[in-house]
Amino acid sequence: MAAPIGFEGVEMDATRQSGYAEDPLPPIAGGGPEKQGSRTALALSGAGSRHSNGEDTELTPLSSSNQGQTAGKQTLFFRDGERRVDYVMVYQVYEDEEQEWRDKREQKRQDFIDRLKKEGLEFEEDRESFDKKSIFIKVHAPWKTLTREAEALLLKMPAEKNDFVRKTTWEKMIENMRCSVKSPFDHGLDAMQEYISLPFTKADEKKNKFIGVENHDTFFTPAQRSRMVNSILSRTPYSRDSTKVGYERLIGNKSFEAAYPLHEGKCDVPQDEEQNSRSVLRHVWARWGAWYKRQPLDYIRHYFGEKIGIYFCWLGVYTTFLWPAAAVGLLVFIIGCGLSGDDIPSQDICNDVNETVFYMCPPCDVSCDFFFLREACYYAQAAFLFDNGATVFFAAFMCVWAVFFLEYWKRTEIRQAYRWDVLGYEEQEEQPRAVFEATVKTKKENPVTGRLESYVPSFVKSGKLCRAVAVVIFFVSCALRLM
């Protein structure tokens, strides 16, 4: 079942993403293949092909003198038309605040950007905005920075096409029958190529073990690039105090207003024009007319990442399983309507003879009054519709339904995680939070991987635990004292 939601206002997922840029996105209704030059961002400048030159670039405001030099400013690239915008940070200059307050925020921003430059990121400033107040800082990660982060994050990249899938004769026959008869529930997109992936390393990169690694522009998907840049922004300190790290704290103290990655172009591209990743999903999935179609999970995963893909996979399974539950529930309700006339307690309550015979006590002590039993007639009839003999069967059915749903979802989740090569990812490959690594300076060697990892010593954890227990005991004692 497709989810009837739009893409407006939904930011790209910066979580782990291992969809691959070489997977083709099919045209829709006569549209041509996707081209890099047609990808349009939300509100930033630059156009052309993607390239990382690795040069350090100072912040260059877009003045009125060079506005006319940029053709197609609303794109995913810097003004040079080569470097891709991987992230955007936004800030405002508060004219109504004191000068000292503004100078502190400006100093924090500049220190943060200087430290990010040392991490290998490049920046460009754009002062054009709809509200005439917001200033955008576009962030680009060169190839050298991306490979370093990909290796640190153990990012899995395609090494070989997966041709290990073996289908039985019966499965092939069923697949041929499905291909010959077009189902109205299919989304109409071709299946994406599956790959065997390996954790990215620079040594394997030099040996060309990864598919498409020679093309630095398209090897990492936009979501992967955004995730790696987000990791750098989250762990970089903005002052000499090593505990003050990450762009989120700068957003909290108003040094920045927001920080986010960009969508892959417009979502409302006409169907007879060239499509991008976002518009493909918009046309075949995120619209009300596609509510009955199967979800293009591979394309959702390719655009948003595995985390969002698994969520919509669960949502589709859950919505599908609700159909039999809704059908049985409706049947039970209809049975209740048919049996309502034979319910003796309802007949006694609604009997006109007993209208003034039974005088009932008020249901509450303050604002309620005495009432006749006849006044509860409609409530008794409505209660019988949802509480009759058939509801016992419905309760038993829902118990069985819950077991089937849970077991089926377990199978689906494992199958999907295996196809996307994220099976056991959290236990094996998930990295510590960037803020944790930046603030915790104690390191020790992992006996399994042999890598140095951040950790909190036992005496530090014990001290924090004792303080927390002391606070809880204090407030519990105060509560017992006041009782």
C-alpha positions in Angstrom: 0.0 0.0 0.0 1.4 3.4 -0.9 1.5 6.1 1.7 -0.5 9.2 0.6 1.9 11.8 1.7 3.7 14.6 -0.1 7.4 15.4 -0.1 7.1 19.1 0.6 9.0 20.0 3.8 10.5 16.5 4.2 14.3 16.7 4.5 16.6 14.0 3.1 17.5 11.4 5.6 21.1 11.8 6.9 21.1 8.3 8.4 23.0 5.4 6.9 22.3 5.1 3.1 23.7 2.6 0.7 21.7 3.0 -2.4 23.9 3.6 -5.4 23.9 6.4 -7.9 24.4 4.2 -10.9 21.0 2.6 -10.4 18.9 4.1 -13.3 15.7 6.0 -12.6 13.2 5.1 -15.4 11.4 7.9 -17.2 7.7 8.4 -16.6 5.2 8.9 -19.4 7.8 9.7 -22.1 10.3 11.6 -19.9 13.9 11.1 -20.7 16.6 9.8 -18.5 17.8 11.9 -15.6 20.6 14.3 -16.2 22.8 16.0 -13.7 22.3 19.4 -15.1 18.5 19.1 -14.7 18.6 18.6 -10.9 17.2 21.6 -9.2 17.6 22.5 -5.5 15.2 24.4 -3.3 16.8 27.8 -3.1 20.5 27.8 -3.8 22.8 28.7 -6.7 25.1 26.9 -9.1 24.7 24.7 -12.2 26.5 22.1 -14.3 28.3 18.8 -13.7 29.6 17.7 -10.3 33.3 17.8 -9.6 35.5 18.1 -6.4 38.7 20.0 -6.9 39.8 19.9 -3.3 40.7 23.6 -3.1 40.0 25.6 0.0 37.5 28.4 -0.7 36.8 31.4 1.4 33.2 32.6 2.0 32.2 34.6 -1.1 29.0 36.6 -0.8 26.7 36.8 -3.8 26.8 40.5 -4.5 24.7 42.4 -7.0 27.6 42.6 -9.4 27.9 38.9 -10.0 24.3 37.9 -9.7 23.9 38.1 -13.5 26.9 35.8 -14.1 25.1 32.7 -12.7 22.7 31.0 -15.0 20.1 28.7 -13.3 21.0 29.8 -9.8 18.5 27.5 -8.1 20.5 24.3 -8.5 22.4 21.9 -6.4 25.9 23.3 -7.0 28.2 26.2 -6.1 28.4 29.2 -8.4 31.3 27.6 -10.2 28.9 24.9 -11.5 31.3 22.1 -10.3 31.1 21.6 -6.6 28.0 20.0 -5.2 26.1 21.4 -2.3 26.1 18.7 0.3 24.6 20.7 3.2 23.3 24.1 4.0 23.6 26.2 7.1 21.4 29.2 7.6 21.8 32.2 9.9 20.3 35.6 10.4 21.7 39.0 11.6 19.5 40.3 14.4 19.5 44.0 14.0 17.4 44.6 17.1 19.9 42.8 19.4 22.9 44.5 21.1 26.2 44.7 19.2 28.0 42.6 21.7 25.5 39.8 21.4 25.8 39.8 17.6 29.6 39.9 17.8 29.6 36.8 20.0 27.4 34.8 17.5 29.5 36.0 14.6 32.7 34.9 16.4 31.2 31.4 17.1 30.1 31.0 13.5 33.5 32.0 12.2 35.4 29.8 14.6 33.1 26.9 13.7 33.7 27.4 9.9 37.4 27.7 10.4 37.5 24.4 12.2 35.4 22.8 9.5 37.8 24.0 6.9 40.5 22.1 8.7 38.3 19.0 8.5 38.4 19.5 4.7 35.0 21.1 4.0 34.5 24.0 1.5 32.0 26.8 1.8 30.2 29.5 -0.2 27.9 32.2 1.1 24.6 33.2 -0.5 22.8 36.2 0.7 19.7 35.9 -1.5 16.6 34.8 0.2 12.8 35.3 0.1 12.7 37.0 3.5 15.7 39.2 2.7 17.1 38.2 6.2 18.4 34.7 5.9 22.0 34.1 4.8 22.8 30.6 3.4 26.2 28.9 3.8 26.6 26.1 1.3 28.8 23.3 2.3 30.8 21.0 0.0 32.8 17.9 0.8 35.7 17.1 -1.6 36.5 13.5 -2.6 39.4 13.3 -0.1 37.1 14.2 2.8 34.4 11.9 1.6 36.7 8.9 1.4 38.1 9.6 4.9 34.6 9.8 6.4 33.3 6.8 4.4 36.1 4.7 5.8 35.5 5.9 9.4 31.8 5.2 9.2 32.3 1.8 7.6 30.0 2.8 4.8 29.1 -0.1 2.6 29.6 0.4 -1.1 28.8 -1.9 -4.1 31.6 -4.3 -5.0 29.9 -6.7 -7.4 26.5 -7.3 -8.9 24.5 -9.9 -6.9 23.8 -12.8 -9.2 23.5 -15.4 -6.5 19.7 -15.4 -6.5 18.5 -18.8 -7.6 14.8 -19.2 -8.5 13.0 -22.5 -8.8 11.1 -23.5 -11.9 7.8 -22.8 -10.1 9.0 -19.3 -9.1 10.1 -18.5 -12.6 6.8 -19.6 -14.0 4.9 -17.4 -11.5 7.1 -14.5 -12.4 6.5 -15.0 -16.1 2.8 -15.1 -15.5 3.0 -11.8 -13.5 5.0 -10.1 -16.2 2.6 -11.2 -18.9 -0.4 -9.8 -17.0 0.0 -6.2 -15.8 -1.3 -5.9 -12.3 -3.2 -2.6 -11.4 -1.4 -2.7 -8.0 2.2 -2.5 -9.4 4.0 0.8 -9.3 5.3 0.4 -12.8 9.0 0.9 -12.0 11.8 -1.5 -13.0 13.5 -3.4 -10.2 16.9 -2.0 -9.1 20.1 -3.9 -9.5 21.2 -5.6 -6.3 24.9 -5.5 -5.3 27.2 -7.3 -3.0 28.7 -4.5 -0.8 31.8 -4.1 1.3 32.8 -1.6 3.9 34.6 1.3 2.1 38.4 1.5 2.6 41.0 3.6 0.8 43.1 0.6 0.1 40.2 -1.1 -1.8 39.5 2.2 -3.6 43.0 2.2 -5.0 42.5 -1.3 -6.2 39.2 -0.4 -7.9 37.3 -3.0 -6.0 34.1 -0.9 -5.9 31.8 -0.4 -8.8 31.9 3.2 -10.2 34.7 4.3 -7.8 36.5 5.9 -10.8 33.7 8.4 -11.1 34.1 10.7 -8.0 31.0 12.7 -8.9 28.5 9.9 -8.7 30.1 7.2 -6.6 28.5 8.4 -3.3 24.8 9.2 -3.4 23.6 12.6 -2.3 22.2 11.0 0.9 25.5 9.4 1.7 27.3 12.6 1.1 24.9 14.4 3.4 25.3 11.8 6.1 29.1 12.1 6.1 28.9 15.9 6.2 26.4 15.7 9.0 28.8 13.6 11.0 31.6 16.2 10.6 29.2 19.1 11.5 28.1 17.2 14.6 31.5 16.4 16.1 33.5 19.6 15.3 33.9 22.0 18.3 33.2 25.6 17.8 35.4 26.9 20.7 38.5 25.9 22.6 36.2 24.1 25.1 36.1 20.6 23.7 32.7 20.0 25.2 31.1 22.6 23.0 30.7 20.7 19.8 28.2 20.4 16.9 26.0 22.6 14.9 22.9 21.7 17.0 24.2 23.7 20.0 24.9 26.6 17.7 21.3 26.5 16.5 20.3 26.5 20.1 22.2 29.7 20.9 21.0 31.4 17.7 24.3 31.4 16.0 22.6 29.5 13.2 18.9 29.2 12.4 19.0 25.8 10.7 21.1 23.2 9.0 19.9 20.6 6.5 20.7 18.7 3.3 18.8 19.4 0.1 16.2 17.5 -1.9 17.2 16.1 -5.3 15.4 18.7 -7.5 11.8 19.7 -7.8 9.0 17.2 -7.0 6.4 18.7 -9.5 8.3 18.0 -12.7 5.7 17.4 -15.5 5.6 13.7 -16.6 6.6 14.6 -20.2 9.9 16.1 -19.0 13.1 14.6 -17.6 12.6 13.1 -14.1 14.8 13.1 -11.0 14.7 10.8 -8.0 12.3 13.0 -6.1 9.8 13.5 -8.9 9.8 9.8 -9.7 8.6 9.0 -6.2 6.1 11.9 -6.4 4.5 10.6 -9.5 4.3 6.9 -8.6 4.1 6.9 -4.8 3.5 10.1 -2.8 0.1 11.1 -4.2 -3.5 10.2 -3.4 -4.1 8.4 -6.7 -1.5 5.8 -5.9 -3.0 4.7 -2.5 -3.8 1.2 -3.8 -0.4 0.5 -5.5 2.6 -1.3 -4.0 5.3 0.9 -2.6 8.5 1.2 -4.6 10.6 0.3 -1.6 13.9 0.1 -3.5 13.5 3.7 -4.8 12.4 4.9 -1.4 15.5 3.4 0.1 17.7 4.8 -2.7 16.4 8.3 -2.0 15.9 8.4 1.8 18.1 5.6 3.1 17.5 2.2 4.7 16.0 3.6 7.9 13.1 5.4 6.2 12.8 2.5 3.7 12.3 0.0 6.5 9.7 2.3 8.1 7.6 2.5 5.0 8.0 -1.3 4.5 6.5 -1.8 7.9 3.8 0.7 7.2 2.8 -1.1 4.0 2.7 -4.5 5.8 0.7 -3.1 8.7 -1.8 -1.3 6.4 -2.3 -4.5 4.3 -2.9 -6.6 7.4 -5.5 -4.1 8.6 -7.8 -5.0 5.7 -8.9 -8.4 7.1 -9.2 -6.9 10.6 -11.4 -4.1 9.3 -13.6 -6.6 7.3 -14.2 -8.8 10.4 -14.8 -5.7 12.6 -17.3 -4.4 10.1 -19.1 -7.8 10.0 -19.2 -7.9 13.8 -20.7 -4.4 13.8 -23.4 -5.4 11.3 -24.2 -8.4 13.4 -24.6 -6.2 16.4 -27.0 -3.9 14.5 -29.1 -7.0 13.6 -29.2 -8.3 17.1 -29.8 -5.0 18.9 -33.6 -5.5 18.7 -33.4 -8.8 20.6 -31.3 -7.5 23.5 -33.4 -7.8 26.6 -31.4 -5.4 28.8 -31.8 -2.7 26.1 -35.5 -3.4 25.7 -36.0 -3.1 29.5 -34.2 0.3 29.7 -36.0 1.7 26.6 -39.4 0.4 27.6 -41.9 3.4 27.8 -43.7 1.7 30.7 -40.6 2.1 32.9 -40.0 5.8 31.8 -40.8 7.2 35.3 -40.5 4.1 37.4 -36.8 3.8 38.0 -35.1 6.9 39.4 -31.3 6.6 39.2 -28.6 8.1 41.4 -26.4 10.8 40.0 -23.2 9.5 38.4 -21.0 12.2 40.1 -21.1 14.1 43.4 -20.8 17.7 42.3 -22.6 18.8 39.1 -24.7 15.7 38.4 -28.4 15.3 39.1 -30.8 12.4 39.5 -32.2 10.9 36.3 -34.7 8.4 35.0 -33.4 5.1 33.7 -35.2 5.7 30.4 -32.7 8.5 29.6 -29.9 5.9 29.2 -31.8 4.2 26.4 -29.6 5.5 23.5 -26.4 4.7 25.4 -27.5 1.1 26.1 -28.4 0.6 22.4 -25.0 2.0 21.2 -23.1 0.0 23.8 -24.7 -3.2 22.5 -23.4 -2.6 19.0 -19.8 -2.9 20.2 -20.4 -5.3 23.1 -22.3 -8.3 22.0 -21.8 -12.0 21.5 -20.0 -11.5 18.2 -17.3 -9.3 19.8 -16.0 -12.4 21.6 -15.2 -13.9 18.3 -13.6 -10.6 17.1 -11.4 -10.5 20.2 -10.2 -14.1 19.5 -9.7 -13.2 15.9 -7.5 -10.2 16.8 -5.3 -12.3 19.0 -4.6 -14.7 16.1 -4.3 -11.7 13.8 -1.6 -10.1 16.0 0.5 -13.3 16.0 0.3 -13.7 12.3 1.1 -10.0 11.7 4.1 -10.1 14.0 5.6 -13.2 12.5 5.0 -12.1 9.0 6.7 -8.8 9.7 9.7 -10.5 11.2 10.1 -12.5 8.0 9.6 -9.4 5.8 12.1 -7.3 7.8 14.8 -10.0 7.7 14.3 -10.5 4.0 14.4 -6.7 3.3 17.4 -6.2 5.5 19.2 -9.0 3.7 18.4 -7.6 0.3 19.7 -4.2 1.3 22.7 -5.6 3.1 22.0 -4.1 6.5 21.3 -7.4 8.3 22.8 -7.1 11.8 24.0 -3.5 11.1 23.2 -2.1 14.5 25.1 -4.8 16.3 28.1 -4.9 14.0 28.7 -1.6 12.3 26.9 1.3 14.0 29.3 4.0 15.0 29.2 6.0 18.2 27.5 9.4 18.1 29.7 12.1 16.8 29.1 14.3 19.9 30.1 11.4 22.1 33.4 10.9 20.3 34.1 14.6 20.4 33.5 15.0 24.1 34.9 11.8 25.4 38.7 11.8 25.2 39.4 8.4 26.8 40.3 5.7 24.3 40.8 2.0 24.5 41.4 -0.8 22.0 38.5 -2.9 20.9 39.6 -6.5 21.4 37.5 -7.7 18.4 38.3 -5.1 15.8 41.6 -3.8 17.1 40.5 -0.2 16.7 40.8 2.6 19.3 37.3 3.5 20.5 36.0 6.2 22.9 34.7 4.9 26.2 33.7 6.3 29.6 35.7 4.8 32.5 33.8 2.9 35.2 34.5 5.4 38.0 33.0 8.2 35.9 29.9 6.2 35.2 29.6 5.2 38.9 29.9 8.8 40.0 27.1 9.9 37.7 25.0 6.9 38.7 25.4 7.7 42.4 24.5 11.4 41.9 21.4 10.3 39.9 20.3 7.9 42.7 20.9 10.5 45.4 18.6 13.0 43.5 15.9 10.4 43.1 16.1 9.4 46.8 15.9 13.0 47.8 12.8 13.8 45.8 11.1 10.5 46.9 11.8 11.4 50.5 10.3 14.9 50.0 7.2 13.3 48.5 6.8 10.8 51.3 7.3 13.6 53.9 4.5 15.7 52.3 2.1 12.8 52.3 
